[in-house]
Amino acid sequence: MRDTSKHQGLRNQLAKLLEQKGIYDEKVLNTIRNIPRHLFIDSSFEDHAYQDKAFPILADQTISQPYTVAFQTQMLSIKPGDKVLEIGTGSGYQTAVLLELKAEVYSIERQHELFKRTSLFLPKIGYKPKKFIFGDGYKGFPEKAPYDKIIVTAGAPYVPKPLLSQLKVGGMLLIPVGDKTQIMTSFVRKSLKEFEKEELGNFAFVPMLEKKN
Ligand code: SAH
């Protein structure tokens, strides 16, 4: 596993492109500049690593498009020490972004092969979440609730109730909702019973699945 000045140059270009597309949070742009995304995809496809597009990984899943990762992270305005629940570990790239921002991350993946691979790989390159969880994101992770932020990185047909209930008051759930394409939707918990909902535009994700295959 190598990271070279060529990779660094490509990352700087990618960060510049994301800035042009509307990402303004310098801390988020820095995570894009720092994280060796080419290590998260099969090495024979390294050339694709720093283009702004999603790419296939194991088990018919994808590593999210860099713009999408940056957009979701920017929306969440992660602060050091934030307790964050991530649904859909996948390649672990979004997890690494959250960890670069010094969040305490709990990350859930339902696909066993990906769970195994990513929970070995991420710590190896220096990214250590509090816990990798093999399980169903629809249930959240009540053991460590409540969370400051909950991020869903798969397209959800509806908003799972447990995720709303595992938010701190003042916390935010960010979830792409819809079947074929999704509307990025944020829910800020105003009180125990009140949530403020906002719709933030269209995105495309692989589906959030409900039953284990
Ligand atoms: N952030 C990841 C996105 C991976 S794609 C990355 O950039 O690599 C979405 C991931 O969500 C897939 O790995 C998929 O297996 C996972 N997923 C789908 N449904 C899920 C569920 N119900 N619970 C947990 N993970 C789920």
Boltz pocket constraint, residues with backbone or C-beta under 6 A from the ligand:
constraints:
  - pocket:
      binder: B
      contacts: [[A, 61], [A, 62], [A, 63], [A, 64], [A, 87], [A, 88], [A, 89], [A, 90], [A, 91], [A, 92], [A, 93], [A, 94], [A, 95], [A, 108], [A, 109], [A, 110], [A, 111], [A, 114], [A, 135], [A, 136], [A, 137], [A, 138], [A, 153], [A, 154], [A, 206], [A, 207], [A, 208], [A, 209], [A, 210]]
      max_distance: 6.0
